[in-house]
């Protein structure tokens, strides 16, 4: 059954067989638990495993399906959550020492919706402490490791989620993205990561990092799976005042029926291509060649305000995080990891002027992106400027410039956190060292169906689901 899961890695394939009675939710849960127990000791993807609860819920799902009460394509599908998302009765550590013994009294709205659709929560995934970093190096629970090469970083802060999905421990993980925390590890681990439009998915029931920038999304093995999860968790939530009351499209139907050769993408040359590892650039050019071969129109677009990307994000991200942690910074500073404590202390120095200015910049940047999207369906660029670095690389040289790892990995992602535009990272290719490279697809506000349609068509054409499977021992 383990080998069978390797060929049924997507929710799309699994759900058909569950619905038909060929695969039972109980069998699937056992396969996932077996893989977690086999590979988690080396990859460190999970913090908490819910074995008994998952078996119980799987038995319920199996009974419902046999009685003809099939709820959705997620019915009987195991899923995990980044350990900053609350699930009732489940420990939520936020990857920290401070919250090590916290048990949630509520389900996050996204978790409640997954459960209502029949999905089975199997555990919580490792994260950078308080989601406050991009490497997933964690001094409290150990660091998650890249399944393509365990000497490399998974990326973060949703690193455990990306590792779990890439290693086929679980088909779906819910995660959060404030600077690139879904997209960066998805790129480095060769999976699909979707950050929806700000306000599309409720943030109720997550550990806040920077509320103006925080997004809830998902990591999956395919665009179809991401569409299914988004369809489930999207929608207005009165418990989250930032969630928008907009109709949720039938994403899976749209992507299956989309007329891809009538679509167009733009490549913003400014900023996003200034510094790239040569192999990342090569893979991206091959990706664009494939896109063209599919009949999609490709053109360069002028991107104004690119110089404001970093400043549209920095003061908001650092300032809001510092405010959230101000009490613990005063009373329990020694309980933070060194890198997180330093970052939070930087936020204490953010002035009101720079914070207000950052909000002004993000509005100007958002308008510039929307203007660039007027004549194309999506913008595309590499998700990260480099492949997964090693654990002992605090800095990296790319294109003749030395970057801190955080700056390098988040360079191409932070602009879409600050502007709130929908963004998906999909596997675009592998380097000679067999490390994944991701392509990032950006859409206009609340047009997730366009970026998912492009992603779905590409993975069907490119046989992505078999290409991006790390060999695990």
C-alpha positions as a Markdown table, in Angstrom:
| # | Residue | x | y | z |
|---|---|---|---|---|
| 1 | Unk | 0.0 | 0.0 | 0.0 |
| 2 | Unk | 2.9 | 2.4 | 0.6 |
| 3 | Unk | 4.1 | 2.0 | -3.0 |
| 4 | Unk | 0.5 | 2.6 | -4.1 |
| 5 | Unk | 0.4 | 5.9 | -2.3 |
| 6 | Unk | 3.5 | 7.0 | -4.3 |
| 7 | Unk | 1.4 | 6.7 | -7.5 |
| 8 | Unk | -1.7 | 8.3 | -5.9 |
| 9 | Unk | 0.0 | 11.3 | -4.4 |
| 10 | Unk | -2.7 | 13.8 | -5.4 |
| 11 | Unk | -6.0 | 14.4 | -3.8 |
| 12 | Unk | -7.5 | 14.3 | -7.2 |
| 13 | Unk | -6.5 | 10.7 | -7.8 |
| 14 | Unk | -7.1 | 9.6 | -4.2 |
| 15 | Unk | -10.5 | 11.1 | -3.9 |
| 16 | Unk | -11.8 | 9.3 | -7.0 |
| 17 | Unk | -10.7 | 6.0 | -5.5 |
| 18 | Unk | -12.1 | 6.8 | -2.1 |
| 19 | Unk | -15.4 | 7.7 | -3.5 |
| 20 | Unk | -15.5 | 4.4 | -5.5 |
| 21 | Unk | -14.6 | 2.4 | -2.5 |
| 22 | Unk | -11.2 | 1.2 | -4.0 |
| 23 | Unk | -9.2 | 3.0 | -1.2 |
| 24 | Unk | -10.5 | 3.3 | 2.3 |
| 25 | Unk | -9.8 | 6.4 | 4.5 |
| 26 | Unk | -8.5 | 4.0 | 7.2 |
| 27 | Unk | -6.0 | 2.4 | 4.8 |
| 28 | Unk | -4.9 | 5.9 | 3.6 |
| 29 | Unk | -4.4 | 7.2 | 7.1 |
| 30 | Unk | -2.3 | 4.1 | 8.0 |
| 31 | Unk | -0.1 | 4.6 | 4.9 |
| 32 | Unk | 0.4 | 8.3 | 5.9 |
| 33 | Unk | 1.2 | 7.3 | 9.5 |
| 34 | Unk | 3.6 | 4.7 | 8.3 |
| 35 | Unk | 5.5 | 7.1 | 6.0 |
| 36 | Unk | 5.6 | 9.7 | 8.8 |
| 37 | Unk | 7.1 | 7.3 | 11.2 |
| 38 | Unk | 9.6 | 6.1 | 8.6 |
| 39 | Unk | 10.8 | 9.5 | 7.3 |
| 40 | Unk | 10.0 | 12.1 | 10.0 |
| 41 | Unk | 13.0 | 11.1 | 12.1 |
| 42 | Unk | 15.3 | 12.2 | 9.3 |
| 43 | Unk | 13.2 | 15.0 | 7.8 |
| 44 | Unk | 11.6 | 16.5 | 11.0 |
| 45 | Unk | 8.4 | 17.6 | 9.3 |
| 46 | Unk | 5.9 | 17.0 | 12.2 |
| 47 | Unk | 5.8 | 18.3 | 15.7 |
| 48 | Unk | 2.6 | 16.6 | 16.9 |
| 49 | Unk | 1.1 | 13.5 | 15.4 |
| 50 | Unk | -2.6 | 12.7 | 16.0 |
| 51 | Unk | -2.7 | 8.9 | 15.5 |
| 52 | Unk | -5.7 | 7.9 | 17.5 |
| 53 | Unk | -7.8 | 10.9 | 16.4 |
| 54 | Unk | -6.9 | 10.4 | 12.7 |
| 55 | Unk | -7.9 | 6.7 | 12.9 |
| 56 | Unk | -11.2 | 7.6 | 14.6 |
| 57 | Unk | -12.0 | 10.2 | 12.1 |
| 58 | Unk | -11.0 | 7.9 | 9.2 |
| 59 | Unk | -13.4 | 5.2 | 10.5 |
| 60 | Unk | -16.2 | 7.8 | 10.6 |
| 61 | Unk | -15.4 | 9.0 | 7.1 |
| 62 | Unk | -15.4 | 5.4 | 5.8 |
| 63 | Unk | -18.8 | 4.7 | 7.4 |
| 64 | Unk | -20.3 | 7.9 | 5.9 |
| 65 | Unk | -19.0 | 7.1 | 2.4 |
| 66 | Unk | -20.3 | 3.5 | 2.6 |
| 67 | Unk | -23.7 | 5.0 | 3.5 |
| 68 | Unk | -23.6 | 7.2 | 0.4 |
| 69 | Unk | -22.9 | 10.4 | 2.4 |
| 70 | Unk | -19.9 | 11.5 | 0.3 |
| 71 | Unk | -19.2 | 15.1 | 1.3 |
| 72 | Unk | -16.5 | 16.4 | -1.0 |
| 73 | Unk | -13.3 | 15.5 | -2.9 |
| 74 | Unk | -11.6 | 16.0 | 0.5 |
| 75 | Unk | -13.7 | 13.4 | 2.3 |
| 76 | Unk | -11.3 | 10.8 | 3.8 |
| 77 | Unk | -8.2 | 12.8 | 2.7 |
| 78 | Unk | -5.6 | 13.2 | 5.5 |
| 79 | Unk | -4.2 | 16.7 | 6.0 |
| 80 | Unk | -1.8 | 18.5 | 8.3 |
| 81 | Unk | -1.5 | 22.0 | 9.6 |
| 82 | Unk | 1.4 | 24.3 | 10.2 |
| 83 | Unk | 1.9 | 24.5 | 13.9 |
| 84 | Unk | 0.6 | 28.1 | 14.1 |
| 85 | Unk | -2.9 | 27.1 | 13.2 |
| 86 | Unk | -5.3 | 26.2 | 15.9 |
| 87 | Unk | -7.2 | 22.9 | 16.1 |
| 88 | Unk | -9.5 | 22.2 | 19.0 |
| 89 | Unk | -7.8 | 20.1 | 21.7 |
| 90 | Unk | -4.5 | 20.0 | 19.8 |
| 91 | Unk | -1.2 | 21.3 | 21.0 |
| 92 | Unk | -0.1 | 24.5 | 19.1 |
| 93 | Unk | 3.5 | 25.3 | 19.9 |
| 94 | Unk | 4.1 | 27.9 | 17.1 |
| 95 | Unk | 7.5 | 26.2 | 16.9 |
| 96 | Unk | 8.4 | 28.0 | 20.2 |
| 97 | Unk | 9.4 | 27.2 | 23.7 |
| 98 | Unk | 7.0 | 29.9 | 25.0 |
| 99 | Unk | 3.9 | 28.1 | 23.6 |
| 100 | Unk | 5.2 | 24.6 | 24.1 |
| 101 | Unk | 2.3 | 23.5 | 26.3 |
| 102 | Unk | -0.5 | 25.4 | 24.8 |
| 103 | Unk | -3.6 | 23.4 | 23.7 |
| 104 | Unk | -6.2 | 25.2 | 21.6 |
| 105 | Unk | -9.8 | 25.5 | 22.7 |
| 106 | Unk | -11.0 | 26.3 | 19.1 |
| 107 | Unk | -10.7 | 25.3 | 15.5 |
| 108 | Unk | -9.3 | 27.9 | 13.2 |
| 109 | Unk | -12.0 | 28.6 | 10.5 |
| 110 | Unk | -9.8 | 27.0 | 7.8 |
| 111 | Unk | -9.5 | 23.8 | 10.0 |
| 112 | Unk | -13.2 | 23.8 | 10.7 |
| 113 | Unk | -14.0 | 24.0 | 7.0 |
| 114 | Unk | -11.6 | 21.2 | 6.1 |
| 115 | Unk | -13.2 | 19.0 | 8.8 |
| 116 | Unk | -16.7 | 19.9 | 7.5 |
| 117 | Unk | -15.6 | 18.7 | 4.1 |
| 118 | Unk | -14.6 | 15.4 | 5.6 |
| 119 | Unk | -10.8 | 15.8 | 5.6 |
| 120 | Unk | -8.9 | 14.1 | 8.4 |
| 121 | Unk | -6.4 | 16.0 | 10.6 |
| 122 | Unk | -3.3 | 13.9 | 11.1 |
| 123 | Unk | -0.9 | 16.3 | 12.8 |
| 124 | Unk | 0.9 | 19.6 | 13.0 |
| 125 | Unk | 4.0 | 20.6 | 11.0 |
| 126 | Unk | 7.3 | 22.0 | 12.1 |
| 127 | Unk | 7.8 | 25.7 | 11.5 |
| 128 | Unk | 10.3 | 28.5 | 12.0 |
| 129 | Unk | 9.7 | 29.8 | 15.6 |
| 130 | Unk | 6.5 | 31.9 | 15.6 |
| 131 | Unk | 6.7 | 31.7 | 11.8 |
| 132 | Unk | 9.3 | 34.4 | 12.2 |
| 133 | Unk | 11.9 | 33.3 | 9.6 |
| 134 | Unk | 12.4 | 31.8 | 6.2 |
| 135 | Unk | 14.8 | 28.9 | 6.9 |
| 136 | Unk | 12.9 | 26.6 | 9.3 |
| 137 | Unk | 16.0 | 26.3 | 11.4 |
| 138 | Unk | 14.4 | 25.8 | 14.8 |
| 139 | Unk | 16.4 | 25.6 | 18.1 |
| 140 | Unk | 13.5 | 24.2 | 20.0 |
| 141 | Unk | 12.1 | 21.3 | 17.9 |
| 142 | Unk | 14.9 | 20.8 | 15.4 |
| 143 | Unk | 15.0 | 21.9 | 11.8 |
| 144 | Unk | 13.0 | 20.4 | 9.0 |
| 145 | Unk | 15.2 | 19.1 | 6.2 |
| 146 | Unk | 14.7 | 19.1 | 2.4 |
| 147 | Unk | 13.6 | 15.7 | 1.1 |
| 148 | Unk | 15.6 | 16.2 | -2.1 |
| 149 | Unk | 18.8 | 16.6 | -0.2 |
| 150 | Unk | 18.7 | 16.4 | 3.6 |
| 151 | Unk | 21.8 | 18.6 | 3.9 |
| 152 | Unk | 19.8 | 21.5 | 2.5 |
| 153 | Unk | 17.2 | 23.8 | 4.0 |
| 154 | Unk | 13.5 | 23.2 | 3.5 |
| 155 | Unk | 12.8 | 26.9 | 3.5 |
| 156 | Unk | 10.2 | 28.4 | 5.8 |
| 157 | Unk | 8.4 | 29.3 | 7.8 |
| 158 | Unk | 6.0 | 26.6 | 6.5 |
| 159 | Unk | 8.9 | 24.2 | 5.9 |
| 160 | Unk | 7.5 | 21.3 | 7.7 |
| 161 | Unk | 4.3 | 21.5 | 5.6 |
| 162 | Unk | 6.3 | 21.6 | 2.4 |
| 163 | Unk | 8.4 | 18.6 | 3.5 |
| 164 | Unk | 5.4 | 16.6 | 4.5 |
| 165 | Unk | 3.7 | 17.0 | 1.2 |
| 166 | Unk | 6.9 | 16.6 | -0.9 |
| 167 | Unk | 7.8 | 13.4 | 0.9 |
| 168 | Unk | 4.2 | 12.1 | 0.5 |
| 169 | Unk | 3.6 | 11.9 | 4.2 |
| 170 | Unk | 0.3 | 13.7 | 3.7 |
| 171 | Unk | -1.4 | 15.0 | 0.5 |
| 172 | Unk | -2.3 | 18.4 | 1.9 |
| 173 | Unk | -1.1 | 20.9 | 4.5 |
| 174 | Unk | -2.6 | 24.2 | 5.5 |
| 175 | Unk | 0.0 | 26.9 | 6.1 |
| 176 | Unk | 0.5 | 30.6 | 6.4 |
| 177 | Unk | 2.4 | 33.2 | 4.4 |
| 178 | Unk | 3.6 | 36.6 | 5.6 |
| 179 | Unk | 6.8 | 37.1 | 3.5 |
| 180 | Unk | 6.8 | 34.0 | 1.3 |
| 181 | Unk | 6.4 | 31.4 | 3.9 |
| 182 | Unk | 4.2 | 29.1 | 1.8 |
| 183 | Unk | 5.9 | 29.9 | -1.6 |
| 184 | Unk | 9.5 | 29.7 | -0.6 |
| 185 | Unk | 9.5 | 26.2 | 0.9 |
| 186 | Unk | 7.2 | 25.0 | -1.9 |
| 187 | Unk | 9.8 | 26.2 | -4.4 |
| 188 | Unk | 12.7 | 24.6 | -2.6 |
| 189 | Unk | 10.9 | 21.3 | -2.0 |
| 190 | Unk | 9.2 | 20.9 | -5.4 |
| 191 | Unk | 5.5 | 21.2 | -4.5 |
| 192 | Unk | 2.6 | 23.6 | -5.2 |
| 193 | Unk | 2.1 | 26.4 | -2.7 |
| 194 | Unk | -0.8 | 28.8 | -2.9 |
| 195 | Unk | -1.1 | 32.1 | -1.1 |
| 196 | Unk | -4.6 | 33.4 | -1.9 |
| 197 | Unk | -5.6 | 37.1 | -2.1 |
| 198 | Unk | -5.5 | 38.9 | 1.2 |
| 199 | Unk | -9.1 | 38.5 | 2.6 |
| 200 | Unk | -10.0 | 35.5 | 0.5 |
| 201 | Unk | -9.4 | 33.0 | 3.4 |
| 202 | Unk | -10.2 | 33.7 | 7.0 |
| 203 | Unk | -7.2 | 34.2 | 9.4 |
| 204 | Unk | -9.3 | 33.5 | 12.5 |
| 205 | Unk | -7.6 | 31.0 | 14.7 |
| 206 | Unk | -3.9 | 31.5 | 13.7 |
| 207 | Unk | -1.0 | 32.7 | 15.7 |
| 208 | Unk | -0.5 | 36.3 | 14.4 |
| 209 | Unk | 2.9 | 37.3 | 13.0 |
| 210 | Unk | 2.0 | 40.6 | 11.2 |
| 211 | Unk | -1.7 | 40.8 | 10.7 |
| 212 | Unk | -1.6 | 43.3 | 7.8 |
| 213 | Unk | 0.5 | 40.8 | 5.9 |
| 214 | Unk | -0.6 | 37.3 | 7.2 |
| 215 | Unk | -2.3 | 35.0 | 4.7 |
| 216 | Unk | -3.7 | 31.4 | 5.1 |
| 217 | Unk | -3.2 | 29.1 | 2.2 |
| 218 | Unk | -2.2 | 25.6 | 1.3 |
| 219 | Unk | 0.6 | 23.3 | 0.1 |
| 220 | Unk | -0.3 | 20.4 | -2.1 |
| 221 | Unk | 1.2 | 18.2 | -4.8 |
| 222 | Unk | -0.9 | 19.6 | -7.7 |
| 223 | Unk | -2.8 | 22.7 | -8.8 |
| 224 | Unk | -6.1 | 20.8 | -8.9 |
| 225 | Unk | -5.6 | 19.9 | -5.2 |
| 226 | Unk | -4.9 | 23.5 | -4.4 |
| 227 | Unk | -8.0 | 24.6 | -6.2 |
| 228 | Unk | -10.0 | 22.0 | -4.2 |
| 229 | Unk | -8.6 | 23.2 | -0.9 |
| 230 | Unk | -9.1 | 26.8 | -1.7 |
| 231 | Unk | -12.7 | 26.1 | -2.7 |
| 232 | Unk | -13.2 | 24.6 | 0.7 |
| 233 | Unk | -11.5 | 27.2 | 3.0 |
| 234 | Unk | -12.3 | 30.4 | 1.1 |
| 235 | Unk | -15.1 | 32.7 | 1.9 |
| 236 | Unk | -16.3 | 35.5 | 4.3 |
| 237 | Unk | -15.9 | 34.8 | 8.0 |
| 238 | Unk | -17.6 | 37.2 | 10.5 |
| 239 | Unk | -14.9 | 36.2 | 13.0 |
| 240 | Unk | -12.2 | 37.8 | 10.8 |
| 241 | Unk | -12.9 | 41.4 | 9.9 |
| 242 | Unk | -10.3 | 41.3 | 7.1 |
| 243 | Unk | -12.1 | 38.5 | 5.2 |
| 244 | Unk | -14.0 | 39.7 | 2.2 |
| 245 | Unk | -17.6 | 38.9 | 1.4 |
| 246 | Unk | -16.9 | 37.8 | -2.2 |
| 247 | Unk | -18.5 | 34.8 | -4.0 |
| 248 | Unk | -16.2 | 31.8 | -4.1 |
| 249 | Unk | -15.8 | 30.4 | -7.6 |
| 250 | Unk | -16.0 | 26.7 | -8.5 |
| 251 | Unk | -12.2 | 26.6 | -8.9 |
| 252 | Unk | -11.8 | 23.0 | -10.0 |
| 253 | Unk | -14.5 | 23.2 | -12.7 |
| 254 | Unk | -12.9 | 26.4 | -14.0 |
| 255 | Unk | -9.4 | 25.1 | -14.2 |
| 256 | Unk | -10.5 | 21.9 | -15.9 |
| 257 | Unk | -12.5 | 23.8 | -18.5 |
| 258 | Unk | -10.2 | 26.8 | -19.0 |
| 259 | Unk | -9.2 | 27.7 | -22.6 |
| 260 | Unk | -5.5 | 28.1 | -21.9 |
| 261 | Unk | -4.5 | 29.2 | -25.4 |
| 262 | Unk | -6.5 | 32.4 | -24.9 |
| 263 | Unk | -4.5 | 33.3 | -21.8 |
| 264 | Unk | -1.5 | 35.6 | -21.6 |
| 265 | Unk | 1.3 | 36.1 | -19.1 |
| 266 | Unk | 3.7 | 39.0 | -18.5 |
| 267 | Unk | 7.3 | 38.8 | -17.3 |
| 268 | Unk | 8.3 | 41.9 | -15.2 |
| 269 | Unk | 12.0 | 42.2 | -15.9 |
| 270 | Unk | 12.6 | 45.0 | -13.4 |
| 271 | Unk | 13.8 | 43.8 | -9.9 |
| 272 | Unk | 12.8 | 40.1 | -10.2 |
| 273 | Unk | 15.6 | 39.1 | -12.6 |
| 274 | Unk | 18.4 | 41.3 | -11.3 |
| 275 | Unk | 20.0 | 38.5 | -9.3 |
| 276 | Unk | 19.5 | 34.9 | -10.2 |
| 277 | Unk | 21.6 | 31.7 | -9.9 |
| 278 | Unk | 22.4 | 30.7 | -13.4 |
| 279 | Unk | 20.7 | 27.3 | -13.1 |
| 280 | Unk | 17.5 | 29.0 | -11.7 |
| 281 | Unk | 17.6 | 31.3 | -14.8 |
| 282 | Unk | 18.0 | 28.3 | -17.1 |
| 283 | Unk | 15.2 | 26.4 | -15.6 |
| 284 | Unk | 12.9 | 29.4 | -15.7 |
| 285 | Unk | 13.7 | 30.0 | -19.4 |
| 286 | Unk | 12.8 | 26.4 | -20.2 |
| 287 | Unk | 9.6 | 26.9 | -18.2 |
| 288 | Unk | 8.7 | 29.9 | -20.3 |
| 289 | Unk | 9.4 | 27.9 | -23.5 |
| 290 | Unk | 6.9 | 25.3 | -22.4 |
| 291 | Unk | 4.4 | 27.9 | -21.6 |
| 292 | Unk | 4.7 | 29.3 | -25.1 |
| 293 | Unk | 4.4 | 25.9 | -26.6 |
| 294 | Unk | 1.0 | 25.6 | -24.9 |
| 295 | Unk | -0.3 | 28.5 | -26.8 |
| 296 | Unk | -0.1 | 31.0 | -24.0 |
| 297 | Unk | 1.0 | 34.5 | -25.1 |
| 298 | Unk | 4.2 | 35.6 | -23.3 |
| 299 | Unk | 5.4 | 39.2 | -23.2 |
| 300 | Unk | 7.6 | 41.5 | -21.2 |
| 301 | Unk | 5.8 | 44.1 | -19.0 |
| 302 | Unk | 7.1 | 47.2 | -17.5 |
| 303 | Unk | 6.9 | 47.1 | -13.7 |
| 304 | Unk | 7.1 | 50.5 | -12.0 |
| 305 | Unk | 7.7 | 51.0 | -8.3 |
| 306 | Unk | 9.9 | 47.9 | -8.0 |
| 307 | Unk | 12.3 | 49.9 | -5.8 |
| 308 | Unk | 9.6 | 50.1 | -3.2 |
| 309 | Unk | 9.1 | 46.4 | -2.7 |
| 310 | Unk | 11.3 | 46.0 | 0.3 |
| 311 | Unk | 10.2 | 49.1 | 2.0 |
| 312 | Unk | 6.5 | 48.3 | 1.4 |
| 313 | Unk | 7.1 | 45.2 | 3.6 |
| 314 | Unk | 9.9 | 45.7 | 6.1 |
| 315 | Unk | 8.4 | 48.2 | 8.6 |
| 316 | Unk | 5.0 | 46.5 | 8.6 |
| 317 | Unk | 6.4 | 43.0 | 9.1 |
| 318 | Unk | 8.9 | 44.0 | 11.8 |
| 319 | Unk | 6.8 | 46.6 | 13.6 |
| 320 | Unk | 3.6 | 44.5 | 13.8 |
| 321 | Unk | 5.6 | 41.4 | 14.9 |
| 322 | Unk | 7.4 | 43.4 | 17.6 |
| 323 | Unk | 4.1 | 44.8 | 19.0 |
| 324 | Unk | 2.5 | 41.3 | 19.2 |
| 325 | Unk | 5.5 | 40.0 | 21.1 |
| 326 | Unk | 6.2 | 43.1 | 23.2 |
| 327 | Unk | 5.1 | 41.5 | 26.5 |
| 328 | Unk | 7.0 | 38.3 | 26.0 |
| 329 | Unk | 10.1 | 40.2 | 24.8 |
| 330 | Unk | 10.0 | 42.0 | 28.2 |
| 331 | Unk | 9.2 | 39.0 | 30.4 |
| 332 | Unk | 10.7 | 36.0 | 28.6 |
| 333 | Unk | 13.4 | 37.2 | 26.2 |
| 334 | Unk | 15.7 | 34.2 | 27.0 |
| 335 | Unk | 13.0 | 31.8 | 25.7 |
| 336 | Unk | 13.2 | 33.0 | 22.1 |
| 337 | Unk | 15.7 | 31.6 | 19.6 |
| 338 | Unk | 18.5 | 34.1 | 19.0 |
| 339 | Unk | 17.5 | 34.9 | 15.3 |
| 340 | Unk | 13.9 | 35.5 | 16.2 |
| 341 | Unk | 14.7 | 37.6 | 19.2 |
| 342 | Unk | 17.0 | 39.8 | 17.2 |
| 343 | Unk | 14.4 | 40.2 | 14.4 |
| 344 | Unk | 11.7 | 41.1 | 16.9 |
| 345 | Unk | 14.0 | 43.7 | 18.6 |
| 346 | Unk | 14.6 | 45.3 | 15.3 |
| 347 | Unk | 10.9 | 45.8 | 15.1 |
| 348 | Unk | 10.9 | 47.7 | 18.3 |
| 349 | Unk | 13.0 | 50.4 | 16.6 |
| 350 | Unk | 10.5 | 50.9 | 13.7 |
| 351 | Unk | 9.2 | 54.4 | 13.9 |
| 352 | Unk | 5.6 | 55.5 | 13.3 |
| 353 | Unk | 6.7 | 57.5 | 10.3 |
| 354 | Unk | 8.3 | 54.5 | 8.6 |
| 355 | Unk | 5.3 | 52.3 | 9.4 |
| 356 | Unk | 2.9 | 54.7 | 7.9 |
| 357 | Unk | 5.2 | 55.3 | 4.9 |
| 358 | Unk | 5.3 | 51.5 | 4.3 |
| 359 | Unk | 1.5 | 51.4 | 4.1 |
| 360 | Unk | 1.7 | 54.2 | 1.5 |
| 361 | Unk | 4.4 | 52.3 | -0.4 |
| 362 | Unk | 2.4 | 49.1 | -0.4 |
| 363 | Unk | -0.6 | 50.9 | -1.9 |
| 364 | Unk | 1.5 | 52.4 | -4.6 |
| 365 | Unk | 3.1 | 49.1 | -5.3 |
| 366 | Unk | -0.2 | 47.3 | -5.4 |
| 367 | Unk | -1.5 | 49.8 | -7.9 |
| 368 | Unk | 1.6 | 49.3 | -10.1 |
| 369 | Unk | 1.1 | 45.5 | -10.1 |
| 370 | Unk | -2.6 | 45.8 | -10.9 |
| 371 | Unk | -1.7 | 48.2 | -13.8 |
| 372 | Unk | 0.8 | 45.6 | -15.1 |
| 373 | Unk | -2.0 | 43.0 | -14.9 |
| 374 | Unk | -4.4 | 45.1 | -17.0 |
| 375 | Unk | -3.2 | 43.6 | -20.3 |
| 376 | Unk | -2.2 | 40.1 | -19.1 |
| 377 | Unk | -3.9 | 37.3 | -17.1 |
| 378 | Unk | -0.9 | 36.8 | -14.8 |
| 379 | Unk | 2.7 | 37.8 | -14.1 |
| 380 | Unk | 5.4 | 35.1 | -13.8 |
| 381 | Unk | 8.9 | 35.1 | -12.3 |
| 382 | Unk | 11.1 | 32.6 | -10.4 |
| 383 | Unk | 9.8 | 32.1 | -6.9 |
| 384 | Unk | 13.3 | 32.2 | -5.4 |
| 385 | Unk | 16.5 | 33.5 | -6.8 |
| 386 | Unk | 18.4 | 30.4 | -5.7 |
| 387 | Unk | 17.9 | 26.7 | -4.9 |
| 388 | Unk | 17.9 | 25.4 | -1.4 |
| 389 | Unk | 21.0 | 26.5 | 0.5 |
| 390 | Unk | 22.8 | 24.4 | 3.1 |
| 391 | Unk | 22.4 | 24.8 | 6.8 |
| 392 | Unk | 25.7 | 26.5 | 7.3 |
| 393 | Unk | 25.2 | 29.3 | 4.9 |
| 394 | Unk | 24.2 | 32.6 | 6.7 |
| 395 | Unk | 24.9 | 34.5 | 3.5 |
| 396 | Unk | 25.0 | 33.6 | -0.2 |
| 397 | Unk | 26.4 | 35.3 | -3.3 |
| 398 | Unk | 24.1 | 35.6 | -6.2 |
| 399 | Unk | 24.8 | 37.5 | -9.4 |
| 400 | Unk | 27.9 | 39.2 | -7.8 |
| 401 | Unk | 25.9 | 40.4 | -4.7 |
| 402 | Unk | 26.1 | 39.0 | -1.2 |
| 403 | Unk | 22.7 | 38.5 | 0.5 |
| 404 | Unk | 21.7 | 37.3 | 3.9 |
| 405 | Unk | 19.7 | 34.1 | 3.5 |
| 406 | Unk | 16.4 | 35.7 | 4.5 |
| 407 | Unk | 16.8 | 38.5 | 1.9 |
| 408 | Unk | 17.8 | 36.1 | -0.8 |
| 409 | Unk | 15.0 | 33.6 | -0.3 |
| 410 | Unk | 12.3 | 36.2 | 0.2 |
| 411 | Unk | 13.4 | 38.7 | -2.4 |
| 412 | Unk | 10.9 | 37.6 | -5.1 |
| 413 | Unk | 8.0 | 36.9 | -2.7 |
| 414 | Unk | 7.7 | 39.7 | -0.2 |
| 415 | Unk | 6.1 | 42.1 | -2.7 |
| 416 | Unk | 3.0 | 39.9 | -3.1 |
| 417 | Unk | 2.6 | 39.6 | 0.7 |
| 418 | Unk | 2.6 | 43.3 | 1.2 |
| 419 | Unk | 0.2 | 43.9 | -1.8 |
| 420 | Unk | -2.0 | 40.9 | -0.9 |
| 421 | Unk | -2.1 | 39.7 | -4.5 |
| 422 | Unk | -2.8 | 36.0 | -5.1 |
| 423 | Unk | 0.4 | 34.0 | -5.8 |
| 424 | Unk | 1.2 | 30.4 | -6.5 |
| 425 | Unk | 4.6 | 28.7 | -6.6 |
| 426 | Unk | 4.7 | 25.6 | -8.9 |
| 427 | Unk | 7.6 | 23.2 | -9.6 |
| 428 | Unk | 9.3 | 24.4 | -12.9 |
| 429 | Unk | 12.3 | 22.1 | -13.1 |
| 430 | Unk | 15.3 | 20.5 | -11.5 |
| 431 | Unk | 18.9 | 21.7 | -11.5 |
| 432 | Unk | 21.9 | 19.4 | -12.4 |
| 433 | Unk | 22.2 | 18.8 | -8.7 |
| 434 | Unk | 18.6 | 17.5 | -8.7 |
| 435 | Unk | 17.2 | 20.4 | -6.6 |
| 436 | Unk | 13.8 | 21.9 | -7.5 |
| 437 | Unk | 13.2 | 25.4 | -8.9 |
| 438 | Unk | 9.8 | 27.0 | -8.6 |
| 439 | Unk | 8.0 | 29.5 | -10.8 |
| 440 | Unk | 5.8 | 32.0 | -9.2 |
| 441 | Unk | 2.5 | 33.0 | -10.9 |
| 442 | Unk | 0.7 | 36.2 | -9.8 |
| 443 | Unk | -2.8 | 37.2 | -10.5 |
| 444 | Unk | -5.1 | 40.3 | -10.0 |
| 445 | Unk | -7.0 | 40.4 | -6.7 |
| 446 | Unk | -9.5 | 37.6 | -6.3 |
| 447 | Unk | -8.5 | 36.0 | -9.6 |
| 448 | Unk | -7.0 | 32.8 | -8.2 |
| 449 | Unk | -8.7 | 30.8 | -10.9 |
| 450 | Unk | -6.4 | 32.3 | -13.5 |
| 451 | Unk | -3.2 | 31.4 | -11.8 |
| 452 | Unk | -4.5 | 28.0 | -11.0 |
| 453 | Unk | -5.6 | 27.4 | -14.6 |
| 454 | Unk | -2.1 | 28.2 | -15.8 |
| 455 | Unk | -0.5 | 26.0 | -13.1 |
| 456 | Unk | -2.9 | 23.1 | -13.9 |
| 457 | Unk | -2.3 | 23.3 | -17.6 |
| 458 | Unk | 1.4 | 23.4 | -17.2 |
| 459 | Unk | 1.6 | 20.4 | -14.8 |
| 460 | Unk | -0.6 | 18.4 | -17.2 |
| 461 | Unk | 1.7 | 19.2 | -20.1 |
| 462 | Unk | 4.9 | 18.8 | -18.1 |
| 463 | Unk | 4.1 | 15.6 | -16.3 |
| 464 | Unk | 5.0 | 17.4 | -13.1 |
| 465 | Unk | 3.5 | 14.8 | -10.7 |
| 466 | Unk | 6.0 | 12.1 | -11.7 |
| 467 | Unk | 9.0 | 14.5 | -12.3 |
| 468 | Unk | 8.9 | 16.1 | -8.8 |
| 469 | Unk | 9.1 | 13.0 | -6.6 |
| 470 | Unk | 12.2 | 12.9 | -4.3 |
| 471 | Unk | 13.8 | 9.5 | -3.9 |
| 472 | Unk | 13.6 | 8.7 | -0.2 |
| 473 | Unk | 15.5 | 5.9 | 1.6 |
